[in-house]
Amino acid sequence: MAKYSTGGAGSSASDSCELCGAENVDLQTASVAGATLSVCSECAHHDETSSKASGSDDDGDRKRRAAQNAARLQDANAPDAEHWEDGADYDDDQLPYLVSDYGDVLVEARQDAGLQTAELADAVGADESDVLAVEQGRATQANVGGSLIAALEAELDLQLVDSN
């Protein structure tokens, strides 16, 4: 047997309202949030309950909560600028066009200066793996920035950027 009985719409006065539970009242059929219910005349015509019955308050709350959740999601997906350095222009740190044999030019200049790869990396404030990538001709694949190329050029007094 079902837990709740919907009763008959517009039936006798002994039935109860499916919204407020009032007993021994005349019922009428009303559409509440898409469902057809048997309700008392008070629930069917009362402004406060009819707005709840039509779902307008719930719809407003639901829309507000959806907007809040969307805002939280947008904030969570926003980039975190805390790790960026002040004053740095990251757009201008793109890798410039390099001479065709830039890796060999760098290795020769480093060896002429009597430096190991790690020592050169320390001198220019870079990771040894980035300097090694430049020496091996893999600057683009290693996402080496133009600032490292400029630092290497200044440290070893050489030209790696293609001036054409």
CYANA upper distance limits for C-alpha pairs under 8 A (distance plus 0.5 A):
  6 THR  CA     18 GLU  CA      7.54
  6 THR  CA     37 LEU  CA      7.86
  6 THR  CA     38 SER  CA      7.78
  7 GLY  CA     11 SER  CA      8.32
  7 GLY  CA     15 ASP  CA      7.30
  7 GLY  CA     38 SER  CA      7.90
  8 GLY  CA     38 SER  CA      7.73
  9 ALA  CA     27 LEU  CA      7.10
  9 ALA  CA     28 GLN  CA      6.51
  9 ALA  CA     29 THR  CA      6.03
  9 ALA  CA     37 LEU  CA      7.91
  9 ALA  CA     38 SER  CA      5.65
 10 GLY  CA     26 ASP  CA      7.48
 10 GLY  CA     27 LEU  CA      5.46
 10 GLY  CA     28 GLN  CA      5.37
 10 GLY  CA     29 THR  CA      7.08
 10 GLY  CA     38 SER  CA      7.57
 11 SER  CA     15 ASP  CA      7.55
 11 SER  CA     26 ASP  CA      7.90
 11 SER  CA     27 LEU  CA      7.12
 12 SER  CA     26 ASP  CA      7.13
 12 SER  CA     27 LEU  CA      8.22
 13 ALA  CA     23 GLU  CA      8.16
 13 ALA  CA     24 ASN  CA      5.09
 13 ALA  CA     25 VAL  CA      5.25
 13 ALA  CA     26 ASP  CA      5.40
 13 ALA  CA     27 LEU  CA      7.77
 14 SER  CA     23 GLU  CA      6.82
 14 SER  CA     24 ASN  CA      4.74
 14 SER  CA     25 VAL  CA      7.15
 15 ASP  CA     23 GLU  CA      6.47
 15 ASP  CA     24 ASN  CA      6.34
 15 ASP  CA     25 VAL  CA      7.37
 15 ASP  CA     26 ASP  CA      8.28
 15 ASP  CA     27 LEU  CA      8.03
 16 SER  CA     21 GLY  CA      5.93
 16 SER  CA     22 ALA  CA      5.76
 16 SER  CA     23 GLU  CA      4.68
 16 SER  CA     24 ASN  CA      6.78
 16 SER  CA     25 VAL  CA      7.23
 16 SER  CA     27 LEU  CA      8.19
 16 SER  CA     39 VAL  CA      8.22
 16 SER  CA     40 CYS  CA      8.34
 17 CYS  CA     21 GLY  CA      5.13
 17 CYS  CA     22 ALA  CA      5.68
 17 CYS  CA     23 GLU  CA      7.07
 17 CYS  CA     25 VAL  CA      8.04
 17 CYS  CA     27 LEU  CA      7.21
 17 CYS  CA     38 SER  CA      6.51
 17 CYS  CA     39 VAL  CA      4.95
 17 CYS  CA     40 CYS  CA      5.80
 18 GLU  CA     37 LEU  CA      6.89
 18 GLU  CA     38 SER  CA      6.27
 18 GLU  CA     39 VAL  CA      6.07
 19 LEU  CA     37 LEU  CA      8.49
 19 LEU  CA     39 VAL  CA      6.68
 19 LEU  CA     43 CYS  CA      7.60
 20 CYS  CA     39 VAL  CA      8.37
 20 CYS  CA     43 CYS  CA      7.75
 22 ALA  CA     40 CYS  CA      7.84
 25 VAL  CA     40 CYS  CA      6.79
 26 ASP  CA     40 CYS  CA      6.56
 26 ASP  CA     41 SER  CA      7.69
 27 LEU  CA     38 SER  CA      6.22
 27 LEU  CA     39 VAL  CA      5.68
 27 LEU  CA     40 CYS  CA      5.14
 27 LEU  CA     41 SER  CA      7.10
 28 GLN  CA     38 SER  CA      5.93
 28 GLN  CA     39 VAL  CA      6.02
 28 GLN  CA     40 CYS  CA      6.75
 28 GLN  CA     41 SER  CA      7.32
 28 GLN  CA     44 ALA  CA      8.29
 29 THR  CA     36 THR  CA      7.09
 29 THR  CA     37 LEU  CA      6.12
 29 THR  CA     38 SER  CA      5.18
 29 THR  CA     39 VAL  CA      6.77
 30 ALA  CA     36 THR  CA      6.17
 30 ALA  CA     37 LEU  CA      5.94
 30 ALA  CA     38 SER  CA      6.83
 30 ALA  CA     39 VAL  CA      7.11
 30 ALA  CA     44 ALA  CA      7.16
 31 SER  CA     35 ALA  CA      5.89
 31 SER  CA     36 THR  CA      4.96
 31 SER  CA     37 LEU  CA      6.69
 31 SER  CA     54 SER  CA      8.18
 32 VAL  CA     36 THR  CA      6.68
 32 VAL  CA     37 LEU  CA      7.24
 32 VAL  CA     53 ALA  CA      5.46
 32 VAL  CA     54 SER  CA      5.79
 32 VAL  CA     55 GLY  CA      7.96
 33 ALA  CA     53 ALA  CA      6.78
 33 ALA  CA     54 SER  CA      5.67
 33 ALA  CA     55 GLY  CA      6.03
 39 VAL  CA     43 CYS  CA      6.62
 39 VAL  CA     44 ALA  CA      6.79
 40 CYS  CA     44 ALA  CA      6.74
 41 SER  CA     45 HIS  CA      6.58
 42 GLU  CA     46 HIS  CA      5.93
 43 CYS  CA     49 THR  CA      6.39
 43 CYS  CA     50 SER  CA      6.92
 44 ALA  CA     49 THR  CA      8.26
 44 ALA  CA     50 SER  CA      6.70
 45 HIS  CA     49 THR  CA      8.46
 45 HIS  CA     50 SER  CA      6.91
 46 HIS  CA     50 SER  CA      6.19
 47 ASP  CA     51 SER  CA      6.60
 48 GLU  CA     52 LYS  CA      7.04
 49 THR  CA     53 ALA  CA      6.29
 50 SER  CA     54 SER  CA      6.44
 51 SER  CA     55 GLY  CA      6.79
 51 SER  CA     56 SER  CA      6.22
 51 SER  CA     57 ASP  CA      7.11
 52 LYS  CA     56 SER  CA      6.81
 52 LYS  CA     57 ASP  CA      6.42
 52 LYS  CA     58 ASP  CA      7.65
 55 GLY  CA     59 ASP  CA      6.33
 56 SER  CA     60 GLY  CA      6.66
 57 ASP  CA     61 ASP  CA      6.69
 58 ASP  CA     62 ARG  CA      6.41
 59 ASP  CA     63 LYS  CA      6.51
 60 GLY  CA     64 ARG  CA      6.62
 61 ASP  CA     65 ARG  CA      6.61
 62 ARG  CA     66 ALA  CA      6.54
 63 LYS  CA     67 ALA  CA      6.64
 64 ARG  CA     68 GLN  CA      6.71
 65 ARG  CA     69 ASN  CA      6.59
 66 ALA  CA     70 ALA  CA      6.59
 67 ALA  CA     71 ALA  CA      6.66
 68 GLN  CA     72 ARG  CA      6.71
 69 ASN  CA     73 LEU  CA      6.63
 70 ALA  CA     74 GLN  CA      6.61
 71 ALA  CA     75 ASP  CA      6.65
 72 ARG  CA     76 ALA  CA      6.63
 73 LEU  CA     77 ASN  CA      6.72
 74 GLN  CA     78 ALA  CA      6.63
 84 TRP  CA     88 ALA  CA      8.29
 89 ASP  CA     93 ASP  CA      7.46
 90 TYR  CA     94 GLN  CA      8.33
 92 ASP  CA    146 GLY  CA      8.44
 93 ASP  CA    145 GLY  CA      5.89
 93 ASP  CA    146 GLY  CA      5.41
 93 ASP  CA    147 SER  CA      6.31
 94 GLN  CA    145 GLY  CA      5.91
 94 GLN  CA    146 GLY  CA      5.66
 95 LEU  CA    140 THR  CA      7.84
 95 LEU  CA    143 ASN  CA      8.50
 95 LEU  CA    144 VAL  CA      7.19
 95 LEU  CA    145 GLY  CA      5.45
 95 LEU  CA    146 GLY  CA      4.73
 95 LEU  CA    147 SER  CA      8.48
 95 LEU  CA    149 ILE  CA      8.27
 96 PRO  CA    146 GLY  CA      6.49
 96 PRO  CA    161 VAL  CA      6.89
 96 PRO  CA    162 ASP  CA      8.37
 97 TYR  CA    161 VAL  CA      6.29
 97 TYR  CA    162 ASP  CA      6.04
 98 LEU  CA    102 TYR  CA      6.86
 98 LEU  CA    160 LEU  CA      6.03
 98 LEU  CA    161 VAL  CA      4.77
 98 LEU  CA    162 ASP  CA      5.26
 99 VAL  CA    160 LEU  CA      6.17
 99 VAL  CA    161 VAL  CA      6.23
 99 VAL  CA    162 ASP  CA      5.17
101 ASP  CA    105 VAL  CA      6.80
101 ASP  CA    137 GLY  CA      8.14
102 TYR  CA    106 LEU  CA      6.62
102 TYR  CA    134 VAL  CA      8.05
102 TYR  CA    135 GLU  CA      7.84
102 TYR  CA    137 GLY  CA      7.22
102 TYR  CA    160 LEU  CA      5.97
103 GLY  CA    107 VAL  CA      6.76
103 GLY  CA    134 VAL  CA      6.13
103 GLY  CA    135 GLU  CA      4.46
103 GLY  CA    136 GLN  CA      5.86
103 GLY  CA    137 GLY  CA      5.29
104 ASP  CA    108 GLU  CA      6.63
104 ASP  CA    135 GLU  CA      6.98
104 ASP  CA    136 GLN  CA      8.25
105 VAL  CA    109 ALA  CA      6.70
105 VAL  CA    160 LEU  CA      7.95
106 LEU  CA    110 ARG  CA      6.51
106 LEU  CA    134 VAL  CA      8.23
106 LEU  CA    135 GLU  CA      6.42
106 LEU  CA    158 LEU  CA      8.43
106 LEU  CA    160 LEU  CA      8.18
107 VAL  CA    111 GLN  CA      6.62
107 VAL  CA    135 GLU  CA      6.34
108 GLU  CA    112 ASP  CA      6.56
109 ALA  CA    113 ALA  CA      6.73
109 ALA  CA    156 LEU  CA      6.86
109 ALA  CA    158 LEU  CA      7.88
110 ARG  CA    114 GLY  CA      6.90
110 ARG  CA    115 LEU  CA      6.08
110 ARG  CA    116 GLN  CA      7.74
110 ARG  CA    117 THR  CA      8.16
110 ARG  CA    120 LEU  CA      7.89
110 ARG  CA    156 LEU  CA      7.43
111 GLN  CA    115 LEU  CA      6.35
111 GLN  CA    116 GLN  CA      7.86
113 ALA  CA    156 LEU  CA      7.88
115 LEU  CA    119 GLU  CA      6.36
115 LEU  CA    120 LEU  CA      6.66
116 GLN  CA    120 LEU  CA      6.81
117 THR  CA    121 ALA  CA      6.67
117 THR  CA    128 GLU  CA      6.94
117 THR  CA    131 VAL  CA      7.40
117 THR  CA    132 LEU  CA      7.31
118 ALA  CA    122 ASP  CA      6.73
118 ALA  CA    128 GLU  CA      5.84
119 GLU  CA    123 ALA  CA      6.68
120 LEU  CA    124 VAL  CA      6.86
120 LEU  CA    128 GLU  CA      8.45
120 LEU  CA    131 VAL  CA      8.28
121 ALA  CA    125 GLY  CA      6.38
121 ALA  CA    126 ALA  CA      5.45
121 ALA  CA    127 ASP  CA      6.35
121 ALA  CA    128 GLU  CA      5.61
121 ALA  CA    131 VAL  CA      6.66
122 ASP  CA    126 ALA  CA      6.76
122 ASP  CA    127 ASP  CA      8.12
122 ASP  CA    128 GLU  CA      8.27
123 ALA  CA    155 GLU  CA      8.15
124 VAL  CA    148 LEU  CA      8.05
124 VAL  CA    151 ALA  CA      6.39
124 VAL  CA    152 LEU  CA      7.19
124 VAL  CA    155 GLU  CA      7.58
126 ALA  CA    130 ASP  CA      7.41
126 ALA  CA    131 VAL  CA      7.73
126 ALA  CA    148 LEU  CA      7.74
127 ASP  CA    131 VAL  CA      7.21
128 GLU  CA    132 LEU  CA      6.56
129 SER  CA    133 ALA  CA      6.57
130 ASP  CA    134 VAL  CA      6.92
130 ASP  CA    139 ALA  CA      8.09
130 ASP  CA    142 ALA  CA      7.46
130 ASP  CA    144 VAL  CA      6.93
131 VAL  CA    135 GLU  CA      6.81
132 LEU  CA    136 GLN  CA      6.64
133 ALA  CA    137 GLY  CA      6.72
133 ALA  CA    138 ARG  CA      5.39
133 ALA  CA    139 ALA  CA      6.02
133 ALA  CA    142 ALA  CA      6.95
134 VAL  CA    138 ARG  CA      6.11
134 VAL  CA    139 ALA  CA      5.28
134 VAL  CA    144 VAL  CA      8.25
138 ARG  CA    142 ALA  CA      6.57
139 ALA  CA    143 ASN  CA      6.69
139 ALA  CA    144 VAL  CA      5.71
140 THR  CA    144 VAL  CA      6.77
144 VAL  CA    148 LEU  CA      7.38
144 VAL  CA    149 ILE  CA      8.46
145 GLY  CA    149 ILE  CA      7.47
146 GLY  CA    150 ALA  CA      6.68
147 SER  CA    151 ALA  CA      6.62
148 LEU  CA    152 LEU  CA      6.61
149 ILE  CA    153 GLU  CA      6.66
149 ILE  CA    160 LEU  CA      7.62
149 ILE  CA    161 VAL  CA      8.33
150 ALA  CA    154 ALA  CA      6.66
151 ALA  CA    155 GLU  CA      6.51
152 LEU  CA    156 LEU  CA      6.57
152 LEU  CA    157 ASP  CA      8.38
152 LEU  CA    158 LEU  CA      8.40
153 GLU  CA    157 ASP  CA      5.78
153 GLU  CA    158 LEU  CA      5.39
153 GLU  CA    159 GLN  CA      6.23
153 GLU  CA    160 LEU  CA      7.13
154 ALA  CA    158 LEU  CA      7.57
